[in-house]
Amino acid sequence: MLTRGGNAIDAAVAVAFALAVTYPEAGNLGGGGFMLVALADGRTAAIDYRETAPRRVDEALFLDARGAVDQERRAFGHHAVGVPGTVAGLAEAHRRFGTLPFAALVEPARRLAEEGIVVQPALAAGLAEHARDLARFPASAAQFLHADGTPVEAGERLVQRDLGNSLRWIAEGGAAAFYDGPIAALIAAEMARAGASLDARDFAEYRPIVRDVLAVRHRGAELLLMPPPSSGGVALAQMVALLAPFELRREGGFTPRARHLFAEASRRAFADRARWLGDPEASAIPVAMLLDEAHLAPLRATIDPQRASRSDAFGPPLAEPRGSSTTHFSIVDAAGNAVANTYTLEERFGGKLVAPGTGFLLNNELQDFNPQRGVTTRDGQIGTEPNLARGGRRPLSSMTPCIVRRDGEVVLVTGSPGGRTIISTVTQIVFDVLEFETPLPQAIARPRQHHGWFPDALRHEAALEEATRTALATYGHVVEPAKQRWQGDAHSIARDPTSGVVQAVADDRVEGWAAAPPDEAPPR
Ligand code: GLY
């Protein structure tokens, strides 16, 4: 799209549609997300296309007849599906900022679906892991599994005819084809068949919301972040503000002391997240209060530079994160326009459900709501009011797309998948680049950590050096390896505003790469 004269927003819309074909575990038409835009002329936008609870949903959504949480209903199938926002969000981004015809942005994805893609190792691994759950739903099985139930393997060609057909409808009819046309009708019919509440009116009423970006300053740079219903922007802003007076710059990098203080800031930001954050359309979210020094200074004063604190000191225990599937891409064009887009189906392959005739997986995003009012347990769940399920509400998200500007010019674009660990991953990269002036490739490669308040443990990637783990334990942290060997997949871009040189850095933890129009790419 850049080669054809389009801008970063055109490219982002085309990439997002294409990933729905090539990376269906997270790239999507049936989910939602956030797109941050920073234009070279100074304008910015935070496009919230998060899924919305159907209007007939209430906070008992995931409770069984005995009032217990029905985990099956949260994870699979029809009841956890929020109204997908992706198509509306991409159409809105194009309407406001795009320059190429919308159909031209959808066309490559349609071709990929109808002509087929060669399955890549990451997709094959995901399908192998989730084949049994995909097999629960006939249209999902037909799309991703062989007739004998075995998953499509790496190197095989995957043709997705129904998906190609949906993309053709969207190319021809725009977002209306999805929300007011054949796609909404197919999904509503499947929901009615299963007795779920999502219906055609929920689709017709869906709107993306274009919000003001959350902008904060650190080390002379301006951080552009996603406001609620993302919790990521507020948490990242809190963490860098809590850490600023410690002058970690003098450490010269992520030393054990820097990692200890980073974990302490993270512990406090996650406690605030659980207590205060939710959908700003549904209740007042005190963002200004949470970022005010009057709130941060006493919180900072509880940080002991020598000793880990205990999470119990900062409120009731909080749930363990579940494995989620989200994906992030960053784009900068030659004019300096930038997009940071993170979108998701919630878990890998969402709720594993494809509505017959549509060709794409539906999200189980309503799982991001707190399932039981007042029940906040050490190992299970959060029960605070701002994120209880309610018709029309958007569940709280951890997605943290981020654009950093200096003197009005974009210098960094980043973001990541990873459920609640997204916040830790993105904050670590931003902090590494701004505080320690670490070159982006090293910041992306550096072993990551996560402290999410509860469980009260500092989790790290397998690559974190033994000596650092030992040192962190001597601060009093419970130091544990992350369940997966890696944390996040943060495809990012650095830009030198003086020369205009753009450095795209693919995170090689999962799969992905950097690309540029042929006349702008360096020789390989
Ligand atoms: N479903 C993951 C997130 O929105 O944070």
Residues whose N, C-alpha, C, O or C-beta is under 5 A from the ligand:
A	BS01	LIG	S324 T344 E346 L396 S397 S398 M399 G419
